[in-house]
Amino acid sequence: MTKYLFLIAFSISAISIYAQDNARIEAEIRALEQTGAKAILTGDTNTLKQVWAPEFLVNTPRNEITGTRDSILLIQKAGIIDYSTYEKNIERMQFQENIVITMGYENLVSKNDSPATKAGQIYKRRFTNIWMKKNGKWQLIARHASIICK
């Protein structure tokens, strides 16, 4: 009987620690998502270089796949990624060892016309972001974003 009580207590303790760890990771990822959104909005490439992994892969709303962080930064420099508003709403997170997947939607207003947007119009997109812990630091390694048809 004592053995079973010990086993139950140990199991509850392990589950509690796992839940606390996930809550801490969730808060960290949510903060990083907002840091990235703010950096995109302000054109802060130094912050984006910290948040995005060098091999950052993106399936863009323009129906293109970009293969590196630097290729995304060039698109931003060209004015294609230049928003007057950009809001992220995470609806779900999934935790898998050193990977976190976030899914949700984002609202944006582009400052410029681009192949996927018209300046001044509000766009709603669905997104999936994949974060990986590398060298003790979470970085965005892949993303998919699609404009929701009106």
Accessible surface in RSA format (square Angstrom, percent):
REM  Atomic radii and reference values for relative SASA: ProtOr
REM  Chains: A
REM  Algorithm: Lee & Richards
REM  Probe-radius: 1.40
REM  Slices: 20
REM RES _ NUM      All-atoms   Total-Side   Main-Chain    Non-polar    All polar
REM                ABS   REL    ABS   REL    ABS   REL    ABS   REL    ABS   REL
RES MET A   1   169.80  87.9 134.12  88.8  35.69  85.0 112.22  95.4  57.59  76.3
RES THR A   2   110.37  78.5 108.54 110.0   1.84   4.4  73.25  98.4  37.13  56.1
RES LYS A   3   171.04  83.4 162.12  99.5   8.92  21.2 109.69  98.7  61.35  65.3
RES TYR A   4   147.00  68.6 146.79  83.5   0.20   0.5  99.01  74.4  47.99  59.2
RES LEU A   5   104.12  58.0 100.14  71.6   3.98  10.0 100.50  70.6   3.62   9.8
RES PHE A   6   146.07  73.1 139.89  86.6   6.18  16.1 144.93  87.9   1.13   3.2
RES LEU A   7   104.47  58.2 104.47  74.7   0.00   0.0 104.47  73.4   0.00   0.0
RES ILE A   8    94.81  54.0  93.65  69.8   1.15   2.8  94.81  68.3   0.00   0.0
RES ALA A   9    59.34  54.6  49.44  76.3   9.90  22.5  55.23  77.8   4.11  10.9
RES PHE A  10   125.02  62.5 120.13  74.4   4.89  12.7 124.44  75.4   0.59   1.7
RES SER A  11    45.18  38.2  41.77  55.7   3.41   7.9  25.99  55.4  19.19  26.9
RES ILE A  12   109.84  62.5 108.52  80.8   1.33   3.2 109.10  78.6   0.74   2.0
RES SER A  13    54.94  46.4  47.57  63.5   7.37  17.0  28.45  60.6  26.49  37.1
RES ALA A  14    46.21  42.5  36.46  56.3   9.75  22.2  41.53  58.5   4.68  12.4
RES ILE A  15   120.12  68.4 118.34  88.2   1.78   4.3 120.03  86.4   0.09   0.2
RES SER A  16    48.53  41.0  41.39  55.2   7.14  16.5  26.97  57.4  21.56  30.2
RES ILE A  17   112.05  63.8 111.44  83.0   0.61   1.5 111.46  80.3   0.59   1.6
RES TYR A  18   135.17  63.1 131.23  74.7   3.94  10.2 107.59  80.8  27.59  34.0
RES ALA A  19    55.54  51.1  46.63  72.0   8.92  20.3  51.01  71.8   4.54  12.0
RES GLN A  20   120.51  67.4 111.78  81.7   8.73  20.8  43.91  93.5  76.60  58.1
RES ASP A  21    56.53  39.6  52.25  52.0   4.28  10.1  15.86  37.3  40.66  40.6
RES ASN A  22    27.35  18.9  27.11  26.2   0.24   0.6   9.66  23.2  17.70  17.1
RES ALA A  23    60.51  55.6  49.42  76.3  11.09  25.2  54.28  76.4   6.23  16.5
RES ARG A  24   126.46  53.1 117.67  60.0   8.79  20.9  77.46 105.9  49.00  29.7
RES ILE A  25    17.25   9.8  17.25  12.9   0.00   0.0  17.25  12.4   0.00   0.0
RES GLU A  26    56.73  32.6  56.73  42.9   0.00   0.0   7.69  14.9  49.04  40.0
RES ALA A  27    62.50  57.5  51.70  79.8  10.80  24.6  57.39  80.8   5.11  13.5
RES GLU A  28    65.00  37.3  57.34  43.4   7.66  18.2  31.54  61.0  33.46  27.3
RES ILE A  29     0.00   0.0   0.00   0.0   0.00   0.0   0.00   0.0   0.00   0.0
RES ARG A  30    91.30  38.3  90.90  46.3   0.41   1.0  41.23  56.4  50.07  30.3
RES ALA A  31    58.62  53.9  48.65  75.1   9.97  22.7  56.94  80.2   1.68   4.5
RES LEU A  32    38.27  21.3  37.72  27.0   0.54   1.4  37.85  26.6   0.42   1.1
RES GLU A  33     3.20   1.8   1.26   1.0   1.94   4.6   1.75   3.4   1.46   1.2
RES GLN A  34    88.51  49.5  84.86  62.0   3.65   8.7  48.26 102.7  40.25  30.5
RES THR A  35    57.40  40.8  50.87  51.6   6.53  15.6  31.59  42.4  25.81  39.0
RES GLY A  36     6.29   7.8   0.00   N/A   6.29   7.8   6.29  17.3   0.00   0.0
RES ALA A  37     4.55   4.2   3.99   6.2   0.56   1.3   4.32   6.1   0.24   0.6
RES LYS A  38   143.47  70.0 139.51  85.6   3.96   9.4  85.79  77.2  57.68  61.4
RES ALA A  39     3.31   3.0   0.95   1.5   2.35   5.4   3.03   4.3   0.28   0.7
RES ILE A  40    22.89  13.0  20.07  15.0   2.82   6.8  20.07  14.5   2.82   7.7
RES LEU A  41    60.71  33.8  48.86  35.0  11.85  29.8  48.86  34.3  11.85  31.9
RES THR A  42    92.66  65.9  56.15  56.9  36.51  87.0  60.28  81.0  32.37  48.9
RES GLY A  43    40.33  49.7   0.00   N/A  40.33  49.7  19.81  54.4  20.52  46.0
RES ASP A  44    54.90  38.5  47.11  46.9   7.79  18.4  18.01  42.4  36.88  36.8
RES THR A  45    52.95  37.7  51.12  51.8   1.83   4.4  26.66  35.8  26.29  39.7
RES ASN A  46   105.91  73.0 102.64  99.2   3.27   7.9  21.74  52.3  84.18  81.4
RES THR A  47    30.09  21.4  29.86  30.3   0.23   0.5  10.37  13.9  19.72  29.8
RES LEU A  48     0.03   0.0   0.03   0.0   0.00   0.0   0.03   0.0   0.00   0.0
RES LYS A  49    91.90  44.8  86.02  52.8   5.89  14.0  33.84  30.5  58.06  61.8
RES GLN A  50   109.23  61.1 105.65  77.2   3.58   8.5  28.63  60.9  80.60  61.1
RES VAL A  51     7.75   5.1   5.97   5.4   1.79   4.3   7.75   6.7   0.00   0.0
RES TRP A  52    12.46   5.0  12.46   6.0   0.00   0.0   7.99   4.3   4.47   7.3
RES ALA A  53     0.00   0.0   0.00   0.0   0.00   0.0   0.00   0.0   0.00   0.0
RES PRO A  54    72.84  53.1  66.59  60.7   6.25  22.7  67.71  55.9   5.13  31.9
RES GLU A  55    83.86  48.1  75.69  57.3   8.17  19.4  60.35 116.7  23.51  19.2
RES PHE A  56     1.59   0.8   1.59   1.0   0.00   0.0   1.59   1.0   0.00   0.0
RES LEU A  57    86.23  48.0  85.78  61.4   0.45   1.1  85.78  60.2   0.45   1.2
RES VAL A  58     8.15   5.4   8.07   7.3   0.08   0.2   8.15   7.1   0.00   0.0
RES ASN A  59    55.95  38.6  54.48  52.7   1.47   3.5  10.01  24.1  45.94  44.4
RES THR A  60     6.30   4.5   1.98   2.0   4.32  10.3   1.98   2.7   4.32   6.5
RES PRO A  61    31.33  22.8   8.40   7.7  22.93  83.4  11.58   9.6  19.75 122.7
RES ARG A  62    34.43  14.5  13.76   7.0  20.68  49.2   6.37   8.7  28.06  17.0
RES ASN A  63   141.72  97.7 116.82 112.9  24.89  59.9  30.51  73.4 111.21 107.5
RES GLU A  64    80.07  46.0  73.16  55.3   6.91  16.5  33.87  65.5  46.20  37.7
RES ILE A  65   123.30  70.2  91.06  67.8  32.23  77.7  91.06  65.6  32.23  87.5
RES THR A  66    11.88   8.4   8.21   8.3   3.67   8.7  11.88  16.0   0.00   0.0
RES GLY A  67    44.05  54.3   0.00   N/A  44.05  54.3  24.83  68.1  19.22  43.0
RES THR A  68    62.25  44.3  62.25  63.1   0.00   0.0  54.70  73.5   7.55  11.4
RES ARG A  69    38.31  16.1  38.31  19.5   0.00   0.0   0.32   0.4  37.99  23.0
RES ASP A  70    83.55  58.5  82.17  81.8   1.39   3.3  27.87  65.6  55.68  55.5
RES SER A  71    34.14  28.9  31.04  41.4   3.10   7.1  32.35  68.9   1.80   2.5
RES ILE A  72     6.38   3.6   6.38   4.8   0.00   0.0   6.38   4.6   0.00   0.0
RES LEU A  73    18.28  10.2  15.37  11.0   2.91   7.3  15.79  11.1   2.49   6.7
RES LEU A  74   120.12  66.9 115.29  82.5   4.83  12.1 115.63  81.2   4.50  12.1
RES ILE A  75    25.72  14.6  24.16  18.0   1.56   3.8  25.72  18.5   0.00   0.0
RES GLN A  76    18.36  10.3  11.47   8.4   6.90  16.4  10.42  22.2   7.94   6.0
RES LYS A  77   176.31  86.0 141.43  86.8  34.88  83.1  95.36  85.8  80.96  86.2
RES ALA A  78    77.25  71.0  35.86  55.3  41.39  94.2  49.06  69.1  28.20  74.7
RES GLY A  79    17.31  21.3   0.00   N/A  17.31  21.3  16.55  45.4   0.76   1.7
RES ILE A  80    49.39  28.1  45.08  33.6   4.31  10.4  45.39  32.7   4.00  10.9
RES ILE A  81    21.04  12.0  18.97  14.1   2.07   5.0  18.97  13.7   2.07   5.6
RES ASP A  82    44.02  30.8  43.32  43.1   0.70   1.7   6.06  14.3  37.96  37.9
RES TYR A  83    11.86   5.5  10.86   6.2   1.00   2.6   2.84   2.1   9.03  11.1
RES SER A  84    59.58  50.3  38.17  50.9  21.41  49.3  33.49  71.3  26.09  36.5
RES THR A  85    61.46  43.7  60.58  61.4   0.87   2.1  56.13  75.4   5.33   8.1
RES TYR A  86    13.88   6.5   2.14   1.2  11.75  30.6   0.17   0.1  13.72  16.9
RES GLU A  87   101.45  58.2  97.44  73.7   4.02   9.6  36.73  71.1  64.72  52.8
RES LYS A  88    21.74  10.6   8.28   5.1  13.46  32.0   7.98   7.2  13.76  14.7
RES ASN A  89    51.35  35.4  46.84  45.3   4.51  10.9  12.47  30.0  38.88  37.6
RES ILE A  90    22.97  13.1   2.38   1.8  20.58  49.6   2.38   1.7  20.58  55.9
RES GLU A  91    97.16  55.8  62.74  47.5  34.41  81.9  34.95  67.6  62.21  50.8
RES ARG A  92   169.32  71.1 164.56  83.9   4.76  11.3  53.70  73.4 115.62  70.1
RES MET A  93    24.32  12.6   4.67   3.1  19.66  46.8   4.76   4.0  19.56  25.9
RES GLN A  94    85.68  47.9  82.63  60.4   3.04   7.2  26.07  55.5  59.61  45.2
RES PHE A  95    48.34  24.2  30.82  19.1  17.52  45.6  30.82  18.7  17.52  50.1
RES GLN A  96    92.92  52.0  84.45  61.7   8.47  20.2  31.94  68.0  60.98  46.2
RES GLU A  97   176.43 101.3 132.88 100.5  43.56 103.7  62.74 121.4 113.69  92.8
RES ASN A  98    67.92  46.8  64.47  62.3   3.46   8.3  25.41  61.1  42.52  41.1
RES ILE A  99    46.79  26.6  46.62  34.7   0.16   0.4  46.62  33.6   0.16   0.4
RES VAL A 100     1.15   0.8   1.15   1.0   0.00   0.0   1.15   1.0   0.00   0.0
RES ILE A 101    37.12  21.1  36.05  26.9   1.07   2.6  36.05  26.0   1.07   2.9
RES THR A 102     0.00   0.0   0.00   0.0   0.00   0.0   0.00   0.0   0.00   0.0
RES MET A 103    90.46  46.8  90.46  59.9   0.00   0.0  57.37  48.8  33.09  43.8
RES GLY A 104     0.29   0.4   0.00   N/A   0.29   0.4   0.00   0.0   0.29   0.6
RES TYR A 105    54.56  25.5  54.56  31.0   0.00   0.0  16.68  12.5  37.88  46.7
RES GLU A 106     0.00   0.0   0.00   0.0   0.00   0.0   0.00   0.0   0.00   0.0
RES ASN A 107    39.88  27.5  39.53  38.2   0.35   0.8  11.31  27.2  28.57  27.6
RES LEU A 108     0.69   0.4   0.23   0.2   0.46   1.2   0.43   0.3   0.26   0.7
RES VAL A 109    23.05  15.2  23.05  20.9   0.00   0.0  23.05  20.0   0.00   0.0
RES SER A 110     1.03   0.9   0.18   0.2   0.85   2.0   0.06   0.1   0.97   1.4
RES LYS A 111   108.83  53.1  84.71  52.0  24.12  57.4  47.27  42.5  61.56  65.6
RES ASN A 112    57.11  39.4  53.75  51.9   3.36   8.1  19.13  46.0  37.99  36.7
RES ASP A 113    94.71  66.3  71.24  70.9  23.48  55.5  24.34  57.3  70.37  70.2
RES SER A 114    17.82  15.1   2.55   3.4  15.28  35.2   9.00  19.2   8.82  12.4
RES PRO A 115   110.00  80.2  62.99  57.4  47.00 170.9  76.06  62.8  33.93 210.9
RES ALA A 116    24.70  22.7   5.41   8.3  19.29  43.9  15.35  21.6   9.35  24.8
RES THR A 117     9.76   6.9   7.26   7.4   2.50   6.0   8.06  10.8   1.70   2.6
RES LYS A 118   111.68  54.5 111.68  68.5   0.00   0.0  69.52  62.6  42.15  44.9
RES ALA A 119    46.90  43.1  28.00  43.2  18.90  43.0  28.19  39.7  18.72  49.6
RES GLY A 120    57.95  71.5   0.00   N/A  57.95  71.5  31.87  87.5  26.07  58.4
RES GLN A 121    83.24  46.5  78.83  57.6   4.41  10.5  26.28  55.9  56.96  43.2
RES ILE A 122   115.75  65.9 109.23  81.4   6.52  15.7 109.23  78.7   6.52  17.7
RES TYR A 123    19.68   9.2  19.10  10.9   0.58   1.5  14.37  10.8   5.31   6.6
RES LYS A 124    90.39  44.1  86.20  52.9   4.19  10.0  37.47  33.7  52.92  56.4
RES ARG A 125    14.01   5.9  14.01   7.1   0.00   0.0   0.28   0.4  13.74   8.3
RES ARG A 126   105.94  44.5 104.58  53.3   1.36   3.2  45.16  61.7  60.78  36.8
RES PHE A 127     5.87   2.9   0.00   0.0   5.87  15.3   2.52   1.5   3.35   9.6
RES THR A 128    33.89  24.1  33.37  33.8   0.52   1.2  16.35  22.0  17.54  26.5
RES ASN A 129     0.83   0.6   0.83   0.8   0.00   0.0   0.00   0.0   0.83   0.8
RES ILE A 130    50.79  28.9  50.79  37.8   0.00   0.0  50.79  36.6   0.00   0.0
RES TRP A 131     1.89   0.8   1.89   0.9   0.00   0.0   1.89   1.0   0.00   0.0
RES MET A 132    51.52  26.7  51.52  34.1   0.00   0.0  34.38  29.2  17.14  22.7
RES LYS A 133    70.47  34.4  60.47  37.1  10.00  23.8  30.00  27.0  40.47  43.1
RES LYS A 134    56.21  27.4  48.08  29.5   8.12  19.3  40.88  36.8  15.33  16.3
RES ASN A 135   160.70 110.8 112.88 109.1  47.83 115.2  42.19 101.5 118.51 114.5
RES GLY A 136    63.60  78.4   0.00   N/A  63.60  78.4  30.57  83.9  33.03  74.0
RES LYS A 137    98.56  48.1  95.44  58.6   3.12   7.4  65.57  59.0  32.99  35.1
RES TRP A 138     6.09   2.4   2.43   1.2   3.65   8.6   2.43   1.3   3.65   5.9
RES GLN A 139    17.78   9.9  17.78  13.0   0.00   0.0   0.77   1.6  17.01  12.9
RES LEU A 140     8.09   4.5   8.09   5.8   0.00   0.0   8.09   5.7   0.00   0.0
RES ILE A 141    31.53  17.9  28.14  21.0   3.40   8.2  28.14  20.3   3.40   9.2
RES ALA A 142    20.14  18.5  20.14  31.1   0.00   0.0  20.14  28.4   0.00   0.0
RES ARG A 143    32.27  13.5  24.74  12.6   7.53  17.9  11.89  16.2  20.38  12.4
RES HIS A 144    79.17  43.3  78.55  54.6   0.62   1.6  48.21  49.7  30.96  36.0
RES ALA A 145     0.96   0.9   0.60   0.9   0.37   0.8   0.60   0.8   0.37   1.0
RES SER A 146    43.52  36.8  42.44  56.6   1.09   2.5  31.20  66.4  12.32  17.3
RES ILE A 147    50.70  28.9  31.12  23.2  19.58  47.2  31.12  22.4  19.58  53.1
RES ILE A 148    62.60  35.6  53.76  40.1   8.84  21.3  58.34  42.0   4.26  11.6
RES CYS A 149   119.97  90.8  95.36 106.4  24.61  57.8  38.45  97.4  81.53  87.9
RES LYS A 150   192.10  93.7 116.72  71.6  75.38 179.5 125.17 112.7  66.93  71.3
END  Absolute sums over single chains surface
CHAIN  1 A     9032.5       7685.7       1346.9       5439.6       3592.9
END  Absolute sums over all chains
TOTAL          9032.5       7685.7       1346.9       5439.6       3592.9
